[in-house]
Amino acid sequence: DWNNQSIIKAGERQHGIHIKQSDGAGVRTATGTTIKVSGRQAQGVLLENPAAELRFQNGSVTSSGQLFDEGVRRFLGTVTVKAGKLVADHATLANVSDTRDDDGIALYVAGEQAQASIADSTLQGAGGVRVERGANVTVQRSTIVDGGLHIGTLQPLQPEDLPPSRVVLGDTSVTAVPASGAPAAVSVFGANELTVDGGHITGGRAAGVAAMDGAIVHLQRATIRRGDAPAGGAVPGGAVPGGFGPLLDGWYGVDVSDSTVDLAQSIVEAPQLGAAIRAGRGARVTVSGGSLSAPHGNVIETGGGARRFPPPASPLSITLQAGARAQGRALLYRVLPEPVKLTLAGGAQGQGDIVATELPPIPGASSGPLDVALASQARWTGATRAVDSLSIDNATWVMTDNSNVGALRLASDGSVDFQQPAEAGRFKVLMVDTLAGSGLFRMNVFADLGLSDKLVVMRDASGQHRLWVRNSGSEPASANTMLLVQTPRGSAATFTLANKDGKVDIGTYRYRLAANGNGQWSLVGAKAPPAPKPAPQPGPQPGPQPPQPPQPPQRQPEAPAPQPPAGRELSAAANAAVNTGGVGLASTLWYAESNALSKRLGELRLNPDAGGAWGRGFAQRQQLDNRAGRRFDQKVAGFELGADHAVAVAGGRWHLGGLAGYTRGDRGFTGDGGG
């Protein structure tokens, strides 16, 4: 054992602790030990015995000599495990050489018999930590600084019969600084597996995490940022000519090609040029919860690798689910016409356009459709001219600009929401080759100018669809007809208004949806329903008439209500205004109050001794129709308190008195509310 020792060596290949194959099996310890080596290819710790275990605690290992073997691609580290197991706890493993990154490896674990378990430690070196050839490594609550973490090798350099290496990081931070030259802070090459649970990944010359050639990467509760490292491939001002303005190249939060990456409740930020995720050939990416952010670039870029090396046809699959959020200048930017499937489901929200480059394709590169699926309460906000097929199933697309889609299919209340225009006249047109299914389109009109959003179907339209219309303008000067939908003549698609009662209120009048038989569906003025004929009333019956009480003073009749043009149906607001003006609330309240007063006068006439204090409550339910608006209901209720006194005079008597009362009226317009 090497407990509480200070080991310093300077000779070539003079290792601090070396456990050879010929040494016995068992557990060795090095607690409170300091190791410093500086000779060429001298390693602080070298394990080569598969039956041995070294427990290194509360100590440090430092190397500064050249480790790289010139002419032979062989890595060595400050601590190297070729066989056996290293357990390091509260340790510092540092490579301080200043020659090249291959010399700067702090921990190198290689071989299917090699294992390392690191906890609460710091691993520092320009070459970072390297794991390959079937090794297994676990790092908990630790820090890997300067050179990052690299698993596996490029496929041509990795034998096919090797088992995969597996690395697990728990609440560990990994950083690759610019001086290290590391392309990615974390890289996984070949059929190797990385699992991250918590922690931060920062830096990398081109990417935060790179997964290539069959890698499997699980990122849970991880945060990936560029940090202060400059993007190696950045092209300032790299907007796509003629497109929506996405940016090319730069730094990528996660760079995937021919590999599988799962992100769960993780945060990926690409604040400069580049993308949160770049998916090359054969990439399969799933994002569950968490967020992807590229405010100045692209959330997802596809086909980047193919732009450099033409691959065979291989579909790309990107799925956002479980409430994941993505936001950028472009939600998805396709570099080459490779087959791409983008899915948003489970309440996922994506913001940004879906666009494609107009650069010429590379000969031999694969080609295929760009398909997008929205499902299960997902929501996409953006525009596109690049999507070949779009399906919306119980989800929403908020369309922010004119868009073109090949095939559009809606189901289970899937909806397309034409975003409300920020200024007058900026209405949008959605052009699709084919329309199918059953869904909802939320559209805007500017009635006073006769402008509206439009849905145009070029080839074939089928299914039953609904339109919900909102007015963004002011009162129309005339009954303008506004075209909303254009379909091929003779198409099987039908459209209805989803507004209440199948009509939309715009200013004074109501509008309905009408088809002209040529595939056009427009808003036209709704006709008022015919007024019901009054029921015949029986004439008065002859006979003796009872004495009539004196009549109270009568109010002057109010001016008649304005009459709408014949045949036009008023909007809810106009109907309420007309009814309020024609049969004013005050007149109906006066009628109810005067009726109660008349009853009191009748009591005094028939009973000379009825004078004194009195009180009376009353309630009425009225159905009114002034022939100008629609019939409405009104409830009137109140009370009166008064006192009177009889004064006898010659030939009769006078009654002197006064009263005070309170009356309330509630008006209800059938189907239009009340108040």
C-alpha distance (Angstrom), angle and dihedral (degrees) to the residues before:
residue distance angle dihedral
D1 . . .
W2 3.81 . .
N3 3.79 105.1 .
N4 3.81 121.1 162.2
Q5 3.79 93.1 -4.6
S6 3.81 133.6 139.8
I7 3.80 109.5 -143.5
I8 3.82 117.6 -171.1
K9 3.82 122.2 173.9
A10 3.81 131.7 169.2
G11 3.82 106.5 175.3
E12 3.78 128.2 104.8
R13 3.81 110.5 -81.8
Q14 3.77 89.9 -2.7
H15 3.78 100.9 148.2
G16 3.79 124.7 -161.0
I17 3.83 96.2 -137.8
H18 3.80 119.3 6.2
I19 3.82 121.3 -179.6
K20 3.80 106.6 -171.8
Q21 3.77 131.1 -161.5
S22 3.78 88.9 -107.4
D23 3.80 92.9 56.6
G24 3.76 118.2 96.8
A25 3.78 125.0 -92.7
G26 3.77 123.1 -104.4
V27 3.78 142.9 75.4
R28 3.80 123.2 -48.9
T29 3.79 124.7 -171.5
A30 3.77 135.0 -150.2
T31 3.80 110.0 -177.4
G32 3.79 121.7 173.0
T33 3.80 90.3 0.5
T34 3.82 127.6 150.3
I35 3.81 119.7 -156.8
K36 3.83 125.9 -173.3
V37 3.81 123.3 175.3
S38 3.81 128.1 172.5
G39 3.81 108.3 168.5
R40 3.80 125.9 111.8
Q41 3.83 109.9 -78.2
A42 3.80 89.0 -3.4
Q43 3.79 112.0 149.1
G44 3.77 125.3 -159.9
V45 3.81 91.9 -140.6
L46 3.81 126.5 11.7
L47 3.83 121.1 -178.6
E48 3.82 118.6 -170.6
N49 3.83 102.3 152.5
P50 3.84 115.1 96.4
A51 3.81 91.0 -159.2
A52 3.80 95.6 51.1
E53 3.80 131.6 90.3
L54 3.80 126.3 -165.5
R55 3.79 119.3 -159.4
F56 3.78 109.8 -160.6
Q57 3.81 115.1 -174.6
N58 3.80 136.8 171.6
G59 3.78 93.3 -4.8
S60 3.80 143.7 100.8
V61 3.80 137.6 -124.5
T62 3.82 121.3 -161.4
S63 3.81 131.1 178.2
S64 3.80 129.0 -179.3
G65 3.81 106.3 169.6
Q66 3.80 129.7 100.0
L67 3.79 109.4 -80.6
F68 3.79 102.5 172.3
D69 3.81 114.5 99.7
E70 3.80 106.9 -134.9
G71 3.80 113.8 -127.8
V72 3.81 93.7 11.3
R73 3.81 121.5 82.8
R74 3.76 96.0 -133.6
F75 3.77 125.3 134.5
L76 3.77 126.3 -144.7
G77 3.79 128.5 -179.6
T78 3.75 141.4 -159.4
V79 3.81 81.7 -104.5
T80 3.82 115.4 25.8
V81 3.81 125.5 -173.3
K82 3.81 114.1 -171.6
A83 3.81 95.8 156.5
G84 3.78 132.9 -0.3
K85 3.78 130.6 33.5
L86 3.79 132.9 -66.7
V87 3.81 119.3 -159.8
A88 3.81 111.9 -171.5
D89 3.80 122.6 -179.1
H90 3.81 125.8 177.7
A91 3.77 89.7 -8.3
T92 3.81 137.2 141.5
L93 3.80 118.6 -139.8
A94 3.81 109.8 -175.4
N95 3.80 134.4 173.3
V96 3.79 108.7 -163.8
S97 3.82 99.5 175.0
D98 3.81 114.7 135.3
T99 3.81 101.1 -157.5
R100 3.83 111.5 84.9
D101 3.78 139.0 -27.1
D102 3.82 92.4 -105.4
D103 3.80 86.7 62.4
G104 3.78 92.4 48.6
I105 3.81 100.8 71.9
A106 3.78 111.0 135.2
L107 3.83 96.7 -172.1
Y108 3.80 125.8 16.5
V109 3.83 118.1 -176.2
A110 3.81 116.5 177.2
G111 3.80 134.0 161.1
E112 3.78 135.7 51.7
Q113 3.82 89.4 -98.1
A114 3.81 93.2 52.5
Q115 3.81 123.0 100.1
A116 3.79 136.4 170.9
S117 3.80 131.7 -174.2
I118 3.79 114.8 -170.2
A119 3.81 126.2 -177.0
D120 3.80 134.9 174.9
S121 3.78 91.4 -7.1
T122 3.80 142.8 125.5
L123 3.81 122.4 -125.3
Q124 3.80 113.9 -170.4
G125 3.79 133.1 177.6
A126 3.79 142.4 112.4
G127 3.81 88.2 -110.0
G128 3.78 92.3 47.0
V129 3.80 119.0 -163.5
R130 3.81 120.5 -28.4
V131 3.83 125.7 -166.0
E132 3.81 124.9 179.3
R133 3.80 149.4 136.7
G134 3.81 97.8 53.3
A135 3.81 99.2 -47.1
N136 3.82 123.4 150.5
V137 3.80 122.3 -140.8
T138 3.81 133.7 176.3
V139 3.80 122.3 -169.4
Q140 3.81 120.7 -175.0
R141 3.82 130.1 -175.5
S142 3.77 92.2 -15.2
T143 3.79 141.2 125.0
I144 3.80 127.5 -121.7
V145 3.79 108.6 -168.7
D146 3.80 139.6 -177.2
G147 3.81 102.8 5.9
G148 3.81 106.1 35.0
L149 3.82 129.5 -144.6
H150 3.81 124.3 -57.2
I151 3.80 125.1 -173.4
G152 3.80 123.7 -169.6
T153 3.79 129.0 -12.8
L154 3.77 135.8 -97.6
Q155 3.81 110.2 -65.9
P156 3.84 96.8 -109.0
L157 3.81 89.3 56.4
Q158 3.80 97.5 47.0
P159 3.82 120.3 81.2
E160 3.80 111.3 -123.1
D161 3.81 95.5 -134.2
L162 3.81 95.5 60.3
P163 3.81 117.7 111.0
P164 3.79 115.1 -119.2
S165 3.76 121.5 -88.8
R166 3.79 115.0 -124.4
V167 3.78 126.4 -154.7
V168 3.81 127.5 -177.8
L169 3.80 122.3 -166.6
G170 3.79 120.6 -170.1
D171 3.81 120.9 -172.2
T172 3.78 89.3 -25.5
S173 3.80 128.4 144.9
V174 3.81 120.5 -139.4
T175 3.80 122.8 -167.9
A176 3.80 132.8 180.0
V177 3.80 113.3 -168.5
P178 3.84 122.3 -155.2
A179 3.80 92.7 -109.0
S180 3.80 91.2 62.5
G181 3.81 91.9 63.8
A182 3.81 90.0 -142.2
P183 3.83 110.1 159.0
A184 3.81 89.4 -147.6
A185 3.77 134.8 17.5
V186 3.82 87.6 -133.1
S187 3.80 122.1 19.7
V188 3.79 129.6 -179.7
F189 3.80 117.6 -171.3
G190 3.79 127.1 -176.2
A191 3.79 128.4 -3.2
N192 3.80 94.6 -26.3
E193 3.79 130.1 125.1
L194 3.80 133.8 -133.5
T195 3.80 126.3 -173.9
V196 3.79 120.2 -170.9
D197 3.81 122.7 -173.7
G198 3.78 111.6 179.9
G199 3.77 129.4 -24.6
H200 3.80 138.6 88.2
I201 3.80 131.8 -77.3
T202 3.79 113.5 -162.3
G203 3.79 137.2 176.4
G204 3.75 132.1 -3.2
R205 3.79 124.2 163.3
A206 3.83 93.2 -107.5
A207 3.82 107.9 3.0
G208 3.76 145.6 12.2
V209 3.82 94.8 -138.0
A210 3.81 124.5 12.0
A211 3.82 122.2 -169.3
M212 3.81 117.4 -177.2
D213 3.79 142.1 166.7
G214 3.81 102.5 11.7
A215 3.80 101.5 -28.7
I216 3.81 122.6 155.6
V217 3.80 116.4 -148.1
H218 3.82 128.3 -179.3
L219 3.80 116.0 -169.8
Q220 3.80 116.7 -174.7
R221 3.80 124.9 173.8
A222 3.79 88.9 -10.8
T223 3.80 127.3 147.0
I224 3.81 117.8 -149.0
R225 3.81 120.1 -169.8
R226 3.77 137.4 160.3
G227 3.78 94.3 -128.7
D228 3.81 116.3 -172.6
A229 3.80 95.5 -37.5
P230 3.83 113.3 117.5
A231 3.79 117.4 -121.8
G232 3.77 106.6 -105.4
G233 3.80 97.6 -152.6
A234 3.79 98.5 37.4
V235 3.76 117.5 144.4
P236 3.84 108.0 -164.0
G237 3.79 112.0 -135.5
G238 3.78 91.8 9.0
A239 3.78 97.7 161.4
V240 3.77 118.8 158.1
P241 3.83 111.1 -108.4
G242 3.79 111.7 -111.7
G243 3.79 93.7 0.1
F244 3.77 134.2 105.4
G245 3.80 90.5 -81.0
P246 3.84 106.9 -95.4
L247 3.77 118.8 165.9
L248 3.78 127.5 -115.2
D249 3.79 128.3 -135.4
G250 3.78 124.0 -19.6
W251 3.80 127.8 117.4
Y252 3.81 123.1 -17.8
G253 3.77 125.3 -154.8
V254 3.82 91.9 -152.1
D255 3.82 121.9 10.9
V256 3.82 113.3 -166.1
S257 3.79 132.2 -179.2
D258 3.82 127.5 164.3
S259 3.81 87.7 -14.0
T260 3.80 143.3 99.2
V261 3.80 122.3 -115.7
D262 3.81 125.4 -179.7
L263 3.79 120.3 -170.1
A264 3.81 119.5 -169.4
Q265 3.80 122.9 -176.3
S266 3.78 89.3 -21.3
I267 3.80 132.4 141.5
V268 3.80 122.0 -135.2
E269 3.80 118.4 -176.9
A270 3.79 127.5 -176.6
P271 3.81 103.3 178.0
Q272 3.79 96.4 171.7
L273 3.80 132.7 44.0
G274 3.77 115.3 -38.8
A275 3.78 133.8 46.5
A276 3.77 142.0 -70.8
I277 3.83 88.9 -125.6
R278 3.79 130.7 17.1
A279 3.80 113.4 -166.7
G280 3.78 116.7 -165.1
R281 3.77 130.2 -178.3
G282 3.81 114.6 -32.4
A283 3.80 94.6 4.5
R284 3.80 119.3 157.7
V285 3.80 113.1 -169.1
T286 3.81 127.6 175.6
V287 3.80 122.3 -175.7
S288 3.82 115.7 -167.5
G289 3.78 113.2 -174.9
G290 3.77 121.7 -36.9
S291 3.78 123.8 82.1
L292 3.80 142.7 -81.5
S293 3.78 116.0 -155.8
A294 3.81 132.4 -176.7
P295 3.82 105.4 152.1
H296 3.82 93.0 173.4
G297 3.79 98.5 33.3
N298 3.79 144.2 20.6
V299 3.77 125.8 -46.9
I300 3.81 91.2 -151.4
E301 3.78 127.8 15.7
T302 3.79 119.1 -172.8
G303 3.77 131.5 -163.4
G304 3.78 96.9 21.8
G305 3.77 93.8 134.4
A306 3.79 92.3 47.5
R307 3.78 89.5 56.6
R308 3.78 87.5 68.4
F309 3.80 102.8 30.9
P310 3.84 117.2 26.1
P311 3.83 106.6 -130.6
P312 3.77 132.0 -164.1
A313 3.79 117.3 -95.8
S314 3.80 108.2 -68.3
P315 3.82 124.8 157.3
L316 3.79 122.2 -124.3
S317 3.80 120.0 -141.6
I318 3.80 125.0 -165.7
T319 3.82 120.8 174.8
L320 3.80 128.2 -175.8
Q321 3.80 113.7 -168.7
A322 3.82 147.0 146.8
G323 3.78 95.1 49.0
A324 3.80 97.1 -46.7
R325 3.81 114.9 167.0
A326 3.78 126.6 -149.0
Q327 3.80 127.9 -179.5
G328 3.79 133.7 172.5
R329 3.79 145.4 118.6
A330 3.78 85.8 -80.9
L331 3.79 124.1 20.2
L332 3.80 90.4 -156.9
Y333 3.79 129.2 7.8
R334 3.81 117.6 -171.7
V335 3.80 114.3 -155.2
L336 3.82 97.1 -173.3
P337 3.83 131.3 19.2
E338 3.80 93.9 -101.6
P339 3.83 120.0 145.9
V340 3.82 107.6 -86.2
K341 3.82 130.6 179.1
L342 3.82 116.9 -166.8
T343 3.81 117.6 -174.7
L344 3.80 129.4 -173.8
A345 3.81 113.9 -172.3
G346 3.77 143.6 146.6
G347 3.79 96.8 43.0
A348 3.80 94.9 -47.0
Q349 3.80 115.9 160.0
G350 3.78 125.1 -151.5
Q351 3.77 126.8 -176.4
G352 3.78 124.8 -170.2
D353 3.79 139.1 59.1
I354 3.81 125.3 -70.8
V355 3.79 107.1 -131.8
A356 3.78 142.8 162.3
T357 3.77 131.6 -145.4
E358 3.78 120.9 -108.6
L359 3.79 92.2 -146.2
P360 3.83 113.5 125.2
P361 3.83 114.6 -96.7
I362 3.78 121.4 -107.4
P363 3.83 114.0 -109.8
G364 3.79 110.0 -104.7
A365 3.79 95.0 20.5
S366 3.79 117.6 131.2
S367 3.78 121.8 -105.2
G368 3.77 134.1 -160.4
P369 3.80 145.4 133.1
L370 3.78 129.5 -58.4
D371 3.81 105.1 -131.4
V372 3.81 125.1 -174.4
A373 3.81 126.7 -168.2
L374 3.81 126.3 -170.1
A375 3.81 117.0 -169.8
S376 3.80 145.8 154.5
Q377 3.81 102.4 25.6
A378 3.80 94.2 -39.8
R379 3.79 119.2 151.8
W380 3.79 130.4 -156.1
T381 3.80 121.4 -171.6
G382 3.78 114.8 -166.6
A383 3.79 146.9 66.3
T384 3.80 135.0 -95.4
R385 3.77 145.3 -170.4
A386 3.80 94.2 175.0
V387 3.84 107.8 63.8
D388 3.80 116.1 109.6
S389 3.80 95.5 -169.5
L390 3.80 132.3 9.7
S391 3.80 124.8 -173.0
I392 3.81 120.9 -170.8
D393 3.80 115.5 -168.4
N394 3.81 115.4 173.9
A395 3.80 88.6 -27.4
T396 3.81 139.8 99.9
W397 3.78 136.8 -119.3
V398 3.82 113.1 -162.3
M399 3.81 103.2 -158.0
T400 3.81 111.3 -150.3
D401 3.82 100.5 -179.7
N402 3.80 142.7 7.7
S403 3.80 108.2 -53.5
N404 3.81 142.1 -172.7
V405 3.81 123.8 -152.6
G406 3.78 128.6 177.3
A407 3.81 102.5 -145.7
L408 3.81 121.5 5.9
R409 3.80 120.5 -168.0
L410 3.80 125.7 177.7
A411 3.81 129.2 -169.8
S412 3.82 141.1 164.4
D413 3.80 96.0 20.1
G414 3.76 93.7 -43.1
S415 3.78 108.7 169.2
V416 3.79 143.5 -162.2
D417 3.80 111.5 -150.1
F418 3.80 114.3 -161.3
Q419 3.80 100.5 -147.0
Q420 3.79 113.4 -118.7
P421 3.81 110.3 -99.4
A422 3.79 116.8 -107.3
E423 3.80 91.1 -142.7
A424 3.79 138.5 17.0
G425 3.76 116.4 -74.1
R426 3.83 97.5 16.2
F427 3.76 96.2 118.6
K428 3.79 124.4 153.5
V429 3.77 136.1 -126.0
L430 3.80 123.5 -150.9
M431 3.80 112.7 -160.3
V432 3.81 118.8 -168.8
D433 3.77 131.7 174.2
T434 3.80 93.8 -143.8
L435 3.81 134.5 10.8
A436 3.81 124.2 -162.1
G437 3.79 142.7 157.7
S438 3.78 125.9 34.6
G439 3.78 125.9 -67.4
L440 3.78 150.2 129.8
F441 3.81 129.8 -91.3
R442 3.81 116.9 -162.6
M443 3.79 107.2 -156.1
N444 3.80 139.0 177.9
V445 3.79 130.8 -135.6
F446 3.80 131.8 -169.0
A447 3.78 98.4 -151.4
D448 3.80 100.4 -173.6
L449 3.82 90.1 57.2
G450 3.80 96.5 34.9
L451 3.85 91.3 -122.4
S452 3.79 128.5 139.0
D453 3.79 146.8 160.3
K454 3.78 112.8 -88.7
L455 3.78 138.6 -149.0
V456 3.80 112.8 -154.9
V457 3.83 121.2 -171.3
M458 3.79 112.6 -165.4
R459 3.81 106.1 -171.7
D460 3.81 117.4 8.2
A461 3.80 136.0 0.0
S462 3.79 127.8 -172.9
G463 3.79 139.5 157.2
Q464 3.78 135.6 54.4
H465 3.79 114.4 -72.8
R466 3.78 136.5 177.4
L467 3.79 131.6 -142.4
W468 3.79 122.7 -150.8
V469 3.80 109.5 -164.6
R470 3.81 129.3 -161.5
N471 3.78 126.1 -175.9
S472 3.81 116.3 -127.1
G473 3.80 96.2 178.1
S474 3.78 138.4 62.6
E475 3.81 134.4 -96.3
P476 3.83 111.7 -38.9
A477 3.78 115.3 -123.3
S478 3.80 90.3 -141.5
A479 3.77 139.8 5.0
N480 3.80 97.1 -77.4
T481 3.79 120.5 -168.8
M482 3.82 110.9 -134.3
L483 3.81 122.4 -160.3
L484 3.83 112.5 -138.1
V485 3.82 107.0 163.7
Q486 3.79 133.5 30.3
T487 3.81 117.4 -172.1
P488 3.80 131.5 168.0
R489 3.77 113.3 -79.6
G490 3.79 110.8 -91.6
S491 3.83 95.6 16.6
A492 3.80 118.5 153.5
A493 3.80 97.2 -130.0
T494 3.80 119.3 115.1
F495 3.80 128.7 -162.1
T496 3.80 131.7 -161.3
L497 3.79 133.8 179.1
A498 3.81 113.4 -101.0
N499 3.80 91.7 -162.3
K500 3.81 117.1 108.4
D501 3.80 113.2 -65.6
G502 3.80 89.4 -1.0
K503 3.80 91.8 -75.5
V504 3.79 135.1 102.1
D505 3.81 125.0 -143.9
I506 3.80 113.1 -133.8
G507 3.77 114.4 172.3
T508 3.79 112.0 -55.0
Y509 3.79 98.6 -10.7
R510 3.78 143.0 49.4
Y511 3.78 124.5 -119.2
R512 3.78 132.0 -156.3
L513 3.81 134.1 -164.5
A514 3.78 117.5 -102.0
A515 3.81 134.0 178.4
N516 3.79 121.5 -143.6
G517 3.81 96.4 -155.1
N518 3.81 93.5 -109.0
G519 3.80 96.4 85.8
Q520 3.80 95.1 -88.0
W521 3.81 121.2 126.8
S522 3.80 116.2 -167.4
L523 3.79 141.4 170.3
V524 3.80 111.4 -109.3
G525 3.79 132.6 174.1
A526 3.82 112.8 -80.4
K527 3.81 116.6 -125.4
A528 3.77 118.2 -124.9
P529 3.83 115.1 -113.6
P530 3.83 114.4 -108.6
A531 3.79 115.0 -92.2
P532 3.84 113.3 -107.9
K533 3.79 116.2 -110.0
P534 3.80 112.7 -109.0
A535 3.80 115.3 -108.3
P536 3.84 114.3 -112.9
Q537 3.80 113.2 -100.1
P538 3.87 121.3 -142.6
G539 3.81 115.0 -114.6
P540 3.80 122.9 -113.5
Q541 3.81 117.9 -78.3
P542 3.82 117.7 -124.5
G543 3.78 118.6 -118.1
P544 3.79 143.4 101.4
Q545 3.78 113.7 -41.0
P546 3.84 119.9 -134.9
P547 3.78 117.6 -124.8
Q548 3.82 110.7 -82.9
P549 3.82 122.7 -133.4
P550 3.77 117.9 -125.3
Q551 3.81 113.0 -82.9
P552 3.84 119.1 -117.6
P553 3.77 120.2 -124.0
Q554 3.80 112.0 -73.9
R555 3.84 125.5 -131.8
Q556 3.76 117.9 -124.8
P557 3.83 111.7 -102.4
E558 3.79 114.9 -99.9
A559 3.76 124.2 -118.0
P560 3.81 113.2 -84.6
A561 3.80 117.6 -97.9
P562 3.80 119.5 -101.3
Q563 3.78 110.8 -94.9
P564 3.83 120.4 -131.0
P565 3.77 120.1 -131.1
A566 3.76 112.6 -80.7
G567 3.79 114.9 -87.5
R568 3.85 97.7 14.2
E569 3.82 121.7 117.8
L570 3.79 115.3 -137.1
S571 3.77 122.8 -128.1
A572 3.80 119.2 -114.8
A573 3.82 92.9 -99.3
A574 3.80 93.6 46.6
N575 3.80 91.5 46.3
A576 3.81 91.1 53.5
A577 3.81 91.4 47.6
V578 3.81 93.4 49.3
N579 3.79 93.2 47.2
T580 3.78 92.8 46.9
G581 3.81 90.4 51.0
G582 3.79 96.6 43.7
V583 3.79 100.7 45.9
G584 3.75 101.7 18.7
L585 3.74 120.3 -149.7
A586 3.81 89.9 -124.6
S587 3.81 92.9 58.7
T588 3.79 93.6 51.7
L589 3.79 91.2 47.1
W590 3.81 89.4 49.4
Y591 3.78 89.3 52.6
A592 3.82 92.6 52.9
E593 3.82 93.1 46.7
S594 3.82 94.5 45.7
N595 3.79 90.3 49.8
A596 3.81 90.1 57.0
L597 3.81 90.6 47.6
S598 3.80 91.2 50.3
K599 3.79 89.6 56.7
R600 3.81 90.2 54.2
L601 3.80 91.4 50.5
G602 3.78 89.7 50.9
E603 3.80 90.3 53.3
L604 3.83 91.1 53.0
R605 3.79 92.4 48.2
L606 3.78 94.6 51.4
N607 3.84 97.1 38.5
P608 3.80 116.0 41.9
D609 3.82 91.1 -168.6
A610 3.82 95.4 54.3
G611 3.82 96.4 99.4
G612 3.80 122.8 120.9
A613 3.79 136.1 66.1
W614 3.78 117.9 -15.7
G615 3.80 141.7 170.6
R616 3.77 135.0 -166.2
G617 3.83 136.4 -177.4
F618 3.75 124.6 -157.1
A619 3.82 140.9 -176.5
Q620 3.76 132.1 -175.8
R621 3.78 137.2 -178.8
Q622 3.77 113.2 -150.9
Q623 3.80 134.2 -170.3
L624 3.78 110.6 -157.7
D625 3.77 134.8 -172.6
N626 3.79 121.5 176.4
R627 3.83 93.1 179.8
A628 3.82 89.8 -120.2
G629 3.79 101.9 80.5
R630 3.78 134.8 14.3
R631 3.80 119.9 -63.3
F632 3.79 114.5 -91.3
D633 3.80 139.9 -170.9
Q634 3.78 126.3 -123.8
K635 3.80 132.9 -170.8
V636 3.82 117.6 -157.1
A637 3.81 123.1 -172.7
G638 3.80 135.2 162.7
F639 3.78 148.4 121.6
E640 3.83 139.5 -116.4
L641 3.82 129.4 -150.8
G642 3.80 121.4 -167.9
A643 3.79 149.7 146.0
D644 3.80 131.7 -145.0
H645 3.83 139.7 178.3
A646 3.81 130.7 -154.5
V647 3.83 118.4 -129.9
A648 3.81 117.2 -165.8
V649 3.80 115.7 -134.4
A650 3.76 134.1 170.3
G651 3.75 108.9 -67.8
G652 3.80 96.2 10.2
R653 3.82 142.4 -23.6
W654 3.76 140.6 -72.1
H655 3.83 124.4 -138.2
L656 3.80 117.0 -146.0
G657 3.82 118.8 -169.5
G658 3.77 150.3 122.4
L659 3.78 139.8 -139.7
A660 3.82 143.5 -163.6
G661 3.77 125.9 -158.9
Y662 3.82 147.2 173.7
T663 3.80 123.5 -144.0
R664 3.83 130.7 -179.8
G665 3.77 128.6 -169.0
D666 3.82 127.2 -163.3
R667 3.79 117.1 -167.0
G668 3.80 124.6 -159.7
F669 3.80 124.0 -166.0
T670 3.78 109.3 -157.9
G671 3.79 108.6 -111.8
D672 3.82 92.4 -6.4
G673 3.80 104.5 76.5
G674 3.78 127.8 -111.5
G675 3.77 146.7 -125.0
